[in-house]
Amino acid sequence: MIEVRTPVWIPMPDGARLHAKLWLPAELPAPAVIEYGPYRLTDGTVASDEQEMIWFAQQGYVGIRIDIRGTGESTGLCPDEYTEQEILDGCDAIAWIAEQEWCTGAVGMTGYSWTGFNGLQIAARRPPALKAVSSGYSTDDRYADDVHYRGGLVNAMDMLHWSVCMHGWQARPPVPRIYGDGWREAWLERLELEPWIAHWMAHQQRDAYWRHGSACEEFGEIEAAVLCVAGWTDGYTDSAFRVLAGLSGPRRAIVGPWGHNDPIHGPPAPLVGILSEQTRWWDRWLKGIANGIDEEPMLVAYEQDPVVPAPRLAERPGRWIAEESWPSPRIAERELALGDGTLGEAADCVLAIGSVQTVGLDGGSWCADGKSDDLPLDQRDEEAASLCFTSAPLEEDLAILGHARMRLALTADQPVAMVSVRLSEIAEDGSSLLVTRGQLNLCHRDGHDRPAHCVPGEEMAVELALDAIAHRFRAGSRLRLAISPCYWPWAWPSPVPVTLTVRTDTSALVLPVREPSPLDTAMRPLDPPAEPEIPPIELLRPGSGGSRTRTYDPTTGVTTSVFDWDIGGAWRFENGITWEDSSITTMTIADGDPLSARVEVRNTCLYDDGELTVDVVADSAMWCTADDFLVTCRLEVAENGAPLFDRTWDYRFPRSFN
């Protein structure tokens, strides 16, 4: 019999309190598994919390969900993501949990995205009771792999969108009947918080702001056993490989074909019973059960087969493979030389490519969920506007695992420039499937913390790693490398159109080639999907299901792309609270004019507890001049139909090597 306790208040040393909910198993004391996040356990993550924590309680663990300071019903303020206060509070909460009579003193942390981030961050502080972590779709490097910058370039698609979403979500009130006295004062104080993009755009290089909370800076401090969960369609995949390579203690990674969704639900399939896989991890490292998981392969990954390019996929063909360690000594590098449009045949050529501002629109979403028509499309149109190198048809299948590397000798004709590199598989019918890609701010060629302008016409030796992938190219297919000086909206365009020149004789693509391993068929199969039933929730309005649209106006030369992430709809929970959320991102750019780039995001939220109704609208826009990024943010809040709060923030950020 599972006992549920709510609300539970975890005291902090400074007098603040964190709001928590507990699911206790029948036999106590027991180890505890916590998830510690900002998404409001009362009305934001109700369904997933119930399913996850009931599962762990059924397996003999105390399940605990905690709202971080300044979110939900926890007191205080949350002025930014991954603050020092958040990490310290997490350590104090773990210490408090370990001392309770219902806990054995052993604690694990679980979570996806934000709650996967802070699991690694807190592990680096070594709280004594924290023995194991399961970190999914997260990163160890806040600058390299998050919504803000990618390859040292402003992430036009995601940075503003994420800031607006958090601005809107944070504007919902604490639940008055749970928070108690002072709820309204706390709410009004939260409404005054500055939009978070103000922090992020103030730090355009990898400085101390980004090093804080980047677990890669403290790998040597992490002693807890770490399980990483990642997806090839997700934006955070590379981190799992760095964690495996960087830690020295117990560690494992499961990497599937999924987007930014848990592996039980995907998409795309095959799906995995990740709750049972995590339970095996907890059993070994929280209960000390010798179940053999520490003797299993360090890396289990899904090797993908080619498919016809499509905006969404229900299933991805392929197979599970395994490596005993990572980096794996079994991976062999194969270098493919560049020639005059050829890949794998060397030639001494100097080839140029200019900016076409719409290259990148067929690239899908950086952090795709796989449900919103956000996967990459056929790449042929974009390859026609790029510098391409194509191989001869493959005589046999070719499998790769890990990071392909691109070595380039190139020049730029402007002091601020970027390069985008994509590797695709060309089927016999001519369709082009994007396999992996990478991009780099060429001002960051010597490091993201050491920017320097390009010298126009001066050759640079540049190397960049493409995103990690497991892919098997099919015999008869060809490999194609596409290079361009822009990739909208994954990267904000350079201030003026750029022409890149590539010298082929010292440029090459290096592939991480993998031969099949006996472990591929001998490893223990991953558990099938399983979870408790979803708690009763009344659907008041279905979401749109998500969509992506694009229009072109020939009179202005403007291309407009719209991502609609209204996939949730309106829900009424068992506690009587109604929750609704939607966000739409609109991105525009004009032919030949990088200064026309503009992103607009609108997020709408509803909170209704039967006595208090709150409507929230968060709107923001971002555009540029040759010298500055300009951002305007507006937050409107209505209480029971009457205007309560309306404020606009305007910012101008100098373009710093961007």
C-alpha positions as CSV (number, residue, x, y, z in Angstrom):
1,M,0.0,0.0,0.0
2,I,1.4,3.4,-1.1
3,E,1.0,6.4,1.2
4,V,0.9,9.8,-0.3
5,R,1.9,12.8,1.8
6,T,1.2,16.4,0.5
7,P,2.1,19.1,1.1
8,V,5.5,18.3,2.7
9,W,7.7,21.3,3.6
10,I,11.5,20.9,3.5
11,P,13.2,23.6,5.6
12,M,16.2,25.5,4.3
13,P,18.9,27.0,6.5
14,D,17.9,30.6,5.7
15,G,14.2,30.1,6.6
16,A,12.9,29.3,3.1
17,R,10.9,26.2,2.6
18,L,10.6,23.9,-0.4
19,H,7.3,22.3,-1.4
20,A,7.4,18.6,-1.8
21,K,5.1,15.6,-2.3
22,L,6.0,12.1,-1.1
23,W,5.0,8.6,-2.2
24,L,6.0,6.1,0.5
25,P,6.2,2.3,0.0
26,A,4.7,-0.2,2.4
27,E,8.0,-1.2,3.9
28,L,10.0,1.6,5.6
29,P,12.7,2.8,5.9
30,A,13.6,2.8,2.2
31,P,16.0,4.7,-0.1
32,A,14.6,7.8,-1.7
33,V,14.4,8.9,-5.3
34,I,13.8,12.6,-5.9
35,E,13.0,14.8,-8.8
36,Y,13.8,18.5,-8.2
37,G,12.4,20.9,-10.7
38,P,10.7,24.2,-11.5
39,Y,7.6,23.0,-13.4
40,R,5.1,23.1,-10.5
41,L,4.2,19.7,-9.0
42,T,0.7,20.8,-8.1
43,D,-0.5,21.6,-11.7
44,G,2.4,21.4,-14.1
45,T,3.8,17.8,-14.0
46,V,1.0,16.1,-12.2
47,A,0.6,13.1,-14.6
48,S,4.3,12.3,-15.0
49,D,5.0,12.8,-11.3
50,E,2.3,10.4,-10.3
51,Q,3.3,7.7,-12.8
52,E,7.0,7.9,-12.1
53,M,6.8,8.1,-8.3
54,I,4.1,5.5,-7.9
55,W,6.3,3.2,-9.9
56,F,9.3,3.8,-7.7
57,A,7.2,3.4,-4.5
58,Q,6.0,0.1,-5.9
59,Q,9.6,-1.0,-6.3
60,G,10.4,-0.2,-2.6
61,Y,11.6,3.5,-2.9
62,V,10.3,6.7,-1.4
63,G,9.4,8.8,-4.4
64,I,9.8,12.6,-3.8
65,R,8.9,15.5,-6.1
66,I,10.3,18.9,-5.0
67,D,9.6,22.4,-6.4
68,I,12.8,24.5,-6.5
69,R,12.9,27.8,-4.6
70,G,10.6,30.4,-6.1
71,T,8.5,28.0,-8.2
72,G,5.2,26.4,-7.5
73,E,4.5,26.6,-3.8
74,S,8.2,26.8,-2.7
75,T,9.0,30.2,-1.1
76,G,11.6,32.7,-2.5
77,L,12.5,33.7,-6.0
78,C,13.8,31.9,-9.1
79,P,15.7,34.6,-11.0
80,D,17.4,32.3,-13.5
81,E,18.1,28.7,-14.3
82,Y,20.7,26.6,-12.4
83,T,21.6,29.2,-9.8
84,E,24.0,28.6,-7.0
85,Q,21.1,28.9,-4.6
86,E,19.2,26.1,-6.5
87,I,22.2,23.8,-6.1
88,L,22.7,24.6,-2.5
89,D,19.0,24.1,-1.7
90,G,19.2,20.7,-3.5
91,C,22.1,19.6,-1.3
92,D,20.2,20.8,1.8
93,A,17.1,19.0,0.7
94,I,19.0,15.7,0.2
95,A,20.5,16.0,3.7
96,W,17.1,16.6,5.2
97,I,15.6,13.6,3.4
98,A,18.4,11.3,4.4
99,E,17.8,12.1,8.1
100,Q,14.0,11.3,8.0
101,E,12.8,8.1,9.8
102,W,11.3,6.8,6.5
103,C,14.6,7.0,4.6
104,T,17.6,4.6,4.9
105,G,20.0,7.5,4.2
106,A,20.6,6.6,0.6
107,V,19.2,9.1,-2.1
108,G,19.0,9.1,-5.9
109,M,18.1,11.9,-8.2
110,T,16.2,11.4,-11.4
111,G,14.9,13.7,-14.1
112,Y,14.8,14.9,-17.7
113,S,15.9,18.2,-19.2
114,W,16.1,20.7,-16.3
115,T,15.9,18.0,-13.6
116,G,18.5,16.0,-15.5
117,F,20.8,19.1,-15.5
118,N,20.6,19.7,-11.7
119,G,21.1,16.0,-10.9
120,L,24.6,16.3,-12.5
121,Q,25.2,19.7,-10.9
122,I,24.3,18.6,-7.4
123,A,26.3,15.3,-7.8
124,A,29.4,17.5,-8.4
125,R,28.9,19.0,-4.9
126,R,29.1,15.5,-3.4
127,P,26.2,15.6,-0.9
128,P,27.1,12.4,1.2
129,A,23.6,10.8,0.9
130,L,23.5,11.1,-2.9
131,K,24.6,7.7,-4.3
132,A,23.1,7.6,-7.8
133,V,21.7,9.8,-10.6
134,S,19.6,9.2,-13.6
135,S,20.1,12.2,-15.9
136,G,18.0,12.3,-19.2
137,Y,18.1,14.8,-22.1
138,S,20.5,17.1,-20.2
139,T,23.9,18.5,-20.5
140,D,27.2,18.7,-18.7
141,D,28.1,21.9,-20.6
142,R,25.6,24.8,-20.4
143,Y,27.3,26.7,-23.2
144,A,27.9,24.0,-25.7
145,D,24.6,22.1,-25.5
146,D,21.5,24.1,-24.4
147,V,18.9,26.5,-25.8
148,H,21.2,29.5,-25.8
149,Y,24.3,29.0,-28.0
150,R,25.4,26.3,-30.4
151,G,28.9,26.4,-31.8
152,G,29.3,29.8,-30.3
153,L,26.3,31.1,-32.3
154,V,23.1,32.6,-31.0
155,N,20.4,29.9,-31.1
156,A,17.6,31.9,-32.9
157,M,15.1,29.1,-32.8
158,D,15.2,28.3,-29.1
159,M,16.8,31.0,-26.9
160,L,13.9,33.5,-27.0
161,H,11.3,30.7,-27.1
162,W,12.6,29.2,-23.8
163,S,12.9,32.6,-22.1
164,V,9.3,33.5,-23.0
165,C,8.0,30.1,-21.9
166,M,9.6,30.3,-18.5
167,H,8.4,34.0,-18.2
168,G,4.9,32.9,-18.7
169,W,5.1,29.8,-16.5
170,Q,6.7,31.7,-13.7
171,A,3.8,34.2,-13.8
172,R,1.2,31.7,-12.6
173,P,0.4,32.2,-8.9
174,P,1.3,29.8,-6.1
175,V,-1.8,27.8,-5.2
176,P,-3.2,29.9,-2.4
177,R,-4.7,27.0,-0.3
178,I,-1.3,25.3,-0.3
179,Y,1.1,28.2,0.0
180,G,-1.0,29.9,2.7
181,D,-0.5,33.4,4.0
182,G,1.7,35.6,1.8
183,W,0.8,33.8,-1.4
184,R,-0.3,37.0,-3.2
185,E,2.8,39.0,-2.1
186,A,5.0,36.2,-3.3
187,W,3.2,36.1,-6.6
188,L,3.5,39.8,-7.2
189,E,7.2,39.7,-6.4
190,R,7.7,36.9,-9.0
191,L,5.9,39.0,-11.7
192,E,8.7,41.6,-11.4
193,L,11.5,39.2,-12.2
194,E,13.5,40.1,-15.3
195,P,13.1,37.9,-18.4
196,W,15.9,35.4,-18.4
197,I,17.1,36.2,-21.9
198,A,18.6,39.3,-20.3
199,H,21.2,37.1,-18.5
200,W,21.9,34.8,-21.5
201,M,22.5,37.5,-24.1
202,A,24.8,39.4,-21.7
203,H,27.2,36.4,-21.9
204,Q,27.9,35.6,-25.6
205,Q,31.1,33.7,-24.9
206,R,31.8,30.8,-22.6
207,D,32.7,32.7,-19.4
208,A,32.2,32.1,-15.7
209,Y,28.5,32.5,-16.0
210,W,28.3,29.4,-18.2
211,R,31.0,27.4,-16.4
212,H,28.9,27.6,-13.3
213,G,26.5,24.6,-13.4
214,S,28.5,22.9,-16.2
215,A,29.3,19.5,-14.6
216,C,32.1,19.0,-17.1
217,E,34.1,21.6,-15.2
218,E,33.9,19.2,-12.1
219,F,33.9,15.7,-13.5
220,G,36.5,14.7,-11.0
221,E,34.2,15.7,-8.1
222,I,31.3,13.3,-9.1
223,E,31.3,10.1,-7.2
224,A,27.6,9.1,-7.6
225,A,26.8,6.4,-10.1
226,V,25.4,8.2,-13.2
227,L,23.0,6.8,-15.8
228,C,22.5,9.0,-18.8
229,V,19.4,8.7,-21.1
230,A,19.6,10.4,-24.5
231,G,17.9,10.5,-27.9
232,W,19.3,11.1,-31.4
233,T,16.4,13.4,-32.2
234,D,17.0,15.5,-29.0
235,G,19.3,18.4,-28.7
236,Y,21.3,17.2,-25.7
237,T,22.7,13.9,-27.1
238,D,26.4,14.8,-27.1
239,S,26.5,15.2,-23.3
240,A,26.0,11.5,-22.7
241,F,29.2,10.7,-24.6
242,R,31.2,13.3,-22.7
243,V,29.9,12.0,-19.3
244,L,30.9,8.5,-20.2
245,A,34.4,9.7,-21.2
246,G,34.8,12.2,-18.4
247,L,33.7,10.3,-15.3
248,S,35.7,7.7,-13.5
249,G,33.0,6.1,-11.3
250,P,30.1,3.9,-12.3
251,R,28.4,5.2,-15.4
252,R,26.2,4.0,-18.2
253,A,24.2,5.5,-21.1
254,I,21.2,4.4,-23.0
255,V,20.8,6.3,-26.3
256,G,17.7,5.7,-28.4
257,P,16.0,7.3,-31.5
258,W,13.8,9.6,-29.4
259,G,13.1,13.3,-29.3
260,H,12.7,15.4,-26.2
261,N,10.3,12.9,-24.7
262,D,10.8,10.0,-22.2
263,P,11.6,6.7,-23.9
264,I,8.4,5.1,-22.8
265,H,6.4,7.4,-25.1
266,G,9.0,8.5,-27.7
267,P,8.5,9.1,-30.6
268,P,9.9,7.5,-32.6
269,A,9.8,3.9,-31.6
270,P,11.3,1.5,-30.5
271,L,10.3,2.5,-27.0
272,V,11.9,1.3,-23.8
273,G,10.7,0.7,-20.2
274,I,13.0,3.3,-18.8
275,L,11.4,3.2,-15.4
276,S,12.4,-0.4,-14.9
277,E,15.9,0.3,-16.3
278,Q,16.3,3.1,-13.8
279,T,15.0,0.8,-11.0
280,R,17.8,-1.7,-11.8
281,W,20.2,1.3,-11.4
282,W,18.7,2.2,-8.0
283,D,18.7,-1.4,-6.9
284,R,22.4,-1.6,-7.5
285,W,23.5,1.7,-6.1
286,L,20.9,2.6,-3.5
287,K,20.1,-0.9,-2.1
288,G,23.4,-2.6,-2.9
289,I,21.8,-5.5,-4.8
290,A,24.3,-7.3,-7.0
291,N,22.1,-7.4,-10.1
292,G,25.0,-7.3,-12.6
293,I,24.1,-3.9,-14.1
294,D,27.6,-2.7,-13.3
295,E,29.0,-5.5,-15.5
296,E,26.8,-4.7,-18.5
297,P,28.0,-2.6,-21.5
298,M,28.7,1.0,-20.6
299,L,27.0,2.3,-23.8
300,V,23.8,0.9,-25.3
301,A,22.7,2.8,-28.4
302,Y,20.3,2.4,-31.2
303,E,22.0,2.2,-34.6
304,Q,19.6,3.8,-37.1
305,D,18.9,2.7,-40.6
306,P,18.0,5.2,-43.3
307,V,14.4,6.3,-43.9
308,V,12.6,8.5,-46.3
309,P,12.9,12.0,-44.9
310,A,9.7,13.1,-43.2
311,P,8.6,15.8,-40.7
312,R,7.5,13.1,-38.1
313,L,8.2,9.4,-37.7
314,A,6.3,6.9,-35.6
315,E,9.1,4.4,-35.8
316,R,12.8,4.3,-36.8
317,P,14.2,1.1,-38.2
318,G,17.5,-0.1,-36.8
319,R,19.0,-2.2,-34.0
320,W,20.4,-2.0,-30.5
321,I,24.2,-2.1,-30.3
322,A,26.6,-2.0,-27.3
323,E,30.1,-0.9,-26.4
324,E,31.9,-2.1,-23.3
325,S,33.5,1.3,-22.7
326,W,33.6,4.8,-24.1
327,P,35.6,6.0,-25.9
328,S,35.6,2.6,-27.5
329,P,38.9,1.2,-28.8
330,R,36.8,-0.5,-31.4
331,I,35.9,2.7,-33.3
332,A,38.2,3.2,-36.3
333,E,38.6,6.6,-38.0
334,R,38.2,6.7,-41.7
335,E,39.3,9.9,-43.5
336,L,37.4,11.0,-46.6
337,A,39.2,13.6,-48.7
338,L,37.5,16.5,-50.5
339,G,37.8,17.0,-54.2
340,D,36.1,19.1,-56.9
341,G,32.6,18.2,-55.6
342,T,33.7,14.7,-54.7
343,L,34.0,13.1,-51.3
344,G,36.6,10.4,-50.9
345,E,38.6,11.5,-53.9
346,A,41.3,14.1,-53.2
347,A,41.9,17.1,-55.5
348,D,43.6,20.4,-55.0
349,C,40.8,22.9,-55.5
350,V,39.7,26.3,-54.1
351,L,35.9,26.4,-54.0
352,A,33.6,29.2,-52.8
353,I,30.1,29.4,-51.4
354,G,28.0,32.5,-50.6
355,S,25.2,33.1,-48.1
356,V,21.7,32.0,-48.9
357,Q,19.8,33.1,-45.8
358,T,17.1,30.5,-45.9
359,V,19.5,27.5,-45.7
360,G,18.6,25.7,-42.5
361,L,14.9,25.9,-42.8
362,D,14.7,22.3,-43.8
363,G,16.8,21.3,-40.8
364,G,13.9,20.8,-38.4
365,S,14.1,21.8,-34.7
366,W,17.2,21.7,-32.7
367,C,15.4,20.0,-29.8
368,A,12.7,18.2,-31.6
369,D,10.0,16.4,-29.7
370,G,9.2,14.2,-32.7
371,K,5.5,15.1,-32.5
372,S,5.3,18.6,-33.9
373,D,6.4,18.0,-37.6
374,D,9.8,19.2,-36.4
375,L,12.2,16.6,-37.9
376,P,14.5,17.4,-40.8
377,L,13.1,17.4,-44.3
378,D,14.7,16.2,-47.6
379,Q,17.9,18.2,-47.9
380,R,18.1,18.5,-51.7
381,D,16.9,22.1,-51.8
382,E,19.3,23.3,-49.2
383,E,22.2,21.3,-50.8
384,A,21.5,23.2,-54.0
385,A,22.4,26.4,-52.2
386,S,25.5,24.9,-50.4
387,L,28.9,23.7,-51.3
388,C,28.6,20.0,-51.6
389,F,30.9,17.0,-51.8
390,T,29.4,13.6,-52.8
391,S,30.9,10.2,-52.6
392,A,30.7,7.3,-55.0
393,P,27.9,4.7,-54.2
394,L,28.9,2.5,-51.2
395,E,29.9,-1.0,-52.1
396,E,28.8,-2.3,-48.7
397,D,27.0,-1.0,-45.6
398,L,28.9,1.6,-43.5
399,A,28.1,2.0,-39.8
400,I,29.3,5.0,-37.7
401,L,29.1,5.6,-34.0
402,G,30.1,8.8,-32.2
403,H,31.3,12.1,-33.6
404,A,32.3,12.6,-37.2
405,R,34.9,15.4,-37.4
406,M,35.3,18.0,-40.1
407,R,38.7,19.4,-40.9
408,L,38.6,22.5,-43.0
409,A,41.1,25.0,-44.5
410,L,38.9,28.0,-45.3
411,T,38.8,31.7,-45.6
412,A,36.0,34.2,-45.0
413,D,35.5,37.6,-46.6
414,Q,34.1,39.2,-43.5
415,P,35.4,39.6,-39.9
416,V,32.3,37.9,-38.4
417,A,31.4,34.6,-40.1
418,M,30.2,31.1,-39.4
419,V,30.2,27.7,-41.0
420,S,27.6,25.0,-41.1
421,V,28.4,21.4,-42.0
422,R,25.8,18.7,-42.7
423,L,26.4,15.0,-43.5
424,S,23.5,13.2,-45.4
425,E,22.8,9.9,-47.0
426,I,21.7,10.1,-50.6
427,A,19.3,7.2,-51.5
428,E,19.2,5.7,-54.9
429,D,16.1,7.7,-55.7
430,G,18.1,10.9,-55.0
431,S,16.4,11.9,-51.7
432,S,18.8,13.3,-49.1
433,L,18.4,12.2,-45.4
434,L,20.2,14.4,-42.9
435,V,22.3,12.2,-40.6
436,T,24.4,14.6,-38.5
437,R,25.6,18.2,-38.5
438,G,27.7,20.8,-36.7
439,Q,28.3,24.5,-36.9
440,L,30.9,26.9,-35.6
441,N,31.2,30.6,-35.1
442,L,34.5,31.2,-36.9
443,C,35.4,33.9,-34.4
444,H,35.5,31.0,-31.8
445,R,37.9,28.9,-33.8
446,D,40.4,28.9,-31.0
447,G,37.8,28.3,-28.3
448,H,34.5,29.7,-27.1
449,D,36.2,31.7,-24.4
450,R,38.8,33.2,-26.8
451,P,37.0,35.0,-29.6
452,A,38.9,36.8,-32.4
453,H,37.7,38.3,-35.6
454,C,38.4,36.5,-38.8
455,V,40.9,38.3,-41.0
456,P,39.2,38.6,-44.4
457,G,41.1,36.5,-47.0
458,E,43.4,34.9,-44.4
459,E,43.2,31.1,-44.3
460,M,42.1,29.4,-41.1
461,A,42.5,25.8,-40.0
462,V,39.2,24.8,-38.5
463,E,38.1,21.6,-36.9
464,L,34.6,20.9,-35.6
465,A,32.8,17.8,-34.3
466,L,29.5,16.9,-35.8
467,D,26.7,15.7,-33.5
468,A,27.1,12.2,-32.1
469,I,25.1,9.6,-34.0
470,A,24.8,5.9,-34.6
471,H,23.8,5.3,-38.3
472,R,24.3,2.6,-40.8
473,F,24.6,3.9,-44.4
474,R,23.1,1.4,-46.8
475,A,25.1,-0.2,-49.7
476,G,24.3,1.7,-52.9
477,S,23.8,5.0,-51.1
478,R,26.1,7.9,-51.4
479,L,27.4,10.2,-48.7
480,R,27.1,14.0,-49.2
481,L,28.8,16.8,-47.2
482,A,27.1,20.2,-47.4
483,I,28.8,23.4,-46.3
484,S,27.3,26.9,-46.0
485,P,28.0,30.2,-44.2
486,C,24.5,30.4,-42.7
487,Y,22.0,28.0,-41.1
488,W,18.8,29.9,-40.1
489,P,17.2,29.6,-37.6
490,W,19.6,27.3,-35.8
491,A,22.0,30.2,-35.9
492,W,21.5,33.9,-36.0
493,P,23.0,35.1,-39.3
494,S,26.3,37.1,-39.6
495,P,25.8,40.9,-39.8
496,V,26.5,40.9,-43.6
497,P,26.4,38.2,-46.2
498,V,29.5,36.0,-46.1
499,T,31.4,34.1,-48.8
500,L,33.5,31.2,-47.6
501,T,36.3,29.7,-49.6
502,V,37.4,26.1,-49.0
503,R,40.8,24.7,-50.0
504,T,40.2,20.9,-50.5
505,D,43.7,19.4,-50.4
506,T,44.0,19.9,-46.6
507,S,40.3,19.5,-45.8
508,A,38.7,16.2,-44.9
509,L,35.8,14.4,-43.2
510,V,36.7,11.9,-40.6
511,L,34.2,9.2,-39.8
512,P,34.0,7.1,-36.6
513,V,33.5,3.7,-38.3
514,R,32.2,0.8,-36.2
515,E,32.2,-2.9,-37.0
516,P,29.5,-5.2,-35.4
517,S,30.4,-6.5,-31.9
518,P,29.5,-9.8,-30.2
519,L,27.9,-7.6,-27.5
520,D,25.2,-6.5,-29.9
521,T,23.5,-9.8,-29.7
522,A,24.8,-11.0,-26.4
523,M,23.7,-8.0,-24.3
524,R,20.7,-8.1,-22.0
525,P,17.6,-6.7,-24.0
526,L,16.2,-3.5,-22.7
527,D,12.9,-3.8,-20.8
528,P,9.7,-3.1,-22.8
529,P,7.6,0.0,-22.0
530,A,5.7,-0.1,-18.7
531,E,4.3,2.4,-16.3
532,P,1.4,2.9,-13.9
533,E,-1.9,4.2,-15.3
534,I,-2.1,7.9,-15.8
535,P,-4.1,9.6,-12.9
536,P,-7.7,10.8,-13.7
537,I,-7.4,14.0,-15.7
538,E,-10.3,15.7,-17.6
539,L,-9.4,17.0,-21.0
540,L,-11.3,20.3,-21.5
541,R,-9.7,21.3,-24.9
542,P,-7.4,19.2,-27.0
543,G,-4.1,20.7,-28.2
544,S,-3.4,21.3,-31.9
545,G,-1.0,18.4,-32.0
546,G,1.8,20.7,-33.0
547,S,2.7,21.9,-36.5
548,R,5.3,23.6,-38.7
549,T,4.3,25.9,-41.6
550,R,6.3,28.0,-44.0
551,T,5.3,30.7,-46.4
552,Y,7.2,32.8,-48.9
553,D,6.1,36.3,-50.1
554,P,7.7,36.9,-53.5
555,T,6.9,40.6,-53.4
556,T,9.1,41.1,-50.3
557,G,11.4,38.1,-50.5
558,V,10.4,37.2,-46.9
559,T,10.2,33.6,-45.7
560,T,8.1,33.1,-42.6
561,S,8.3,29.9,-40.6
562,V,5.9,29.1,-37.7
563,F,6.4,26.4,-35.1
564,D,3.2,25.7,-33.1
565,W,3.9,23.8,-29.9
566,D,0.3,23.9,-28.7
567,I,0.3,20.1,-28.0
568,G,-1.1,20.0,-24.5
569,G,-4.5,21.6,-24.5
570,A,-6.5,22.4,-21.3
571,W,-6.6,19.9,-18.5
572,R,-8.5,19.7,-15.1
573,F,-6.7,17.7,-12.5
574,E,-8.1,15.7,-9.5
575,N,-7.2,18.6,-7.2
576,G,-9.6,20.8,-9.1
577,I,-7.0,23.0,-10.9
578,T,-7.3,23.7,-14.6
579,W,-4.0,24.2,-16.5
580,E,-3.5,25.3,-20.1
581,D,-0.4,26.3,-22.0
582,S,0.6,27.0,-25.6
583,S,3.4,28.7,-27.4
584,I,3.9,29.7,-31.0
585,T,7.2,30.9,-32.5
586,T,7.3,32.9,-35.7
587,M,10.6,33.4,-37.6
588,T,11.1,35.6,-40.6
589,I,14.0,36.4,-42.9
590,A,14.4,38.1,-46.3
591,D,16.4,37.0,-49.2
592,G,19.9,38.4,-49.1
593,D,19.4,40.5,-46.0
594,P,20.7,39.0,-42.7
595,L,19.6,42.1,-40.8
596,S,16.0,41.2,-41.6
597,A,16.1,38.2,-39.2
598,R,13.4,38.4,-36.6
599,V,11.9,36.0,-34.1
600,E,8.6,36.4,-32.2
601,V,7.3,34.2,-29.5
602,R,3.9,34.2,-27.8
603,N,3.1,32.0,-24.8
604,T,-0.3,31.8,-23.2
605,C,-1.1,30.2,-19.8
606,L,-4.2,29.6,-17.8
607,Y,-4.6,28.8,-14.1
608,D,-8.0,28.2,-12.6
609,D,-8.6,26.7,-9.1
610,G,-12.3,27.4,-9.0
611,E,-11.8,30.6,-6.9
612,L,-8.9,32.3,-8.7
613,T,-8.6,32.5,-12.5
614,V,-5.3,33.8,-13.9
615,D,-4.6,34.4,-17.6
616,V,-1.0,35.0,-18.6
617,V,0.3,36.2,-22.0
618,A,4.1,36.5,-22.5
619,D,5.2,38.1,-25.8
620,S,8.7,38.7,-27.0
621,A,10.5,39.7,-30.2
622,M,14.2,39.7,-31.1
623,W,15.8,41.4,-34.1
624,C,19.1,43.0,-35.0
625,T,21.2,45.7,-36.5
626,A,24.7,45.3,-37.7
627,D,26.0,46.2,-34.2
628,D,23.3,45.1,-31.8
629,F,20.7,42.5,-30.9
630,L,17.4,44.1,-29.8
631,V,14.9,42.3,-27.6
632,T,11.5,43.4,-26.3
633,C,9.6,41.4,-23.7
634,R,6.0,42.0,-22.5
635,L,4.2,40.2,-19.7
636,E,0.4,40.7,-19.2
637,V,-1.5,39.0,-16.3
638,A,-5.2,39.2,-15.7
639,E,-6.8,38.1,-12.4
640,N,-10.4,36.9,-12.5
641,G,-10.8,38.7,-15.8
642,A,-9.4,42.1,-14.6
643,P,-5.9,43.4,-15.6
644,L,-3.4,42.9,-12.9
645,F,0.1,43.4,-14.4
646,D,1.4,44.7,-17.6
647,R,5.1,45.5,-18.1
648,T,7.5,45.7,-21.0
649,W,11.3,45.2,-20.9
650,D,13.4,46.6,-23.7
651,Y,17.0,45.5,-24.3
652,R,19.9,46.3,-26.6
653,F,22.9,43.9,-26.5
654,P,26.0,44.7,-28.4
655,R,26.9,41.9,-30.9
656,S,30.0,40.4,-29.4
657,F,31.8,38.4,-32.2
658,N,28.3,37.3,-33.4
